Amino acid sequence: MSFLNGIDVFMGIGAASAIPLLRNSAEILLQRVPSAHEQDLKNAIGDVMEIKG
């Protein structure tokens, strides 16, 4: 029985450490512009930078 409790503790620690890692990875990935929209974004930024005022 203590072996199974040890596995439960190990799994709990693994899940507890994996969740922050997944959250951090998701935050980093969500900051990136999809490659299909990169050129559109560059064009839009260029258009905004050309506005005088």
JOBEL-V444390 format. One record per pair of residues at least 4 apart in sequence whose ideal C-beta (glycine too) atoms are under 6 Angstrom apart, sorted by the first residue. I is the first residue (numbers start at 1). GAP is how many residues later the second one is. Records with the same first field share a line. If there is no record, write none. Layout:
BEGIN
I: GAP, GAP
END
This chain:
BEGIN
33: 4, 5, 8
37: 4
END
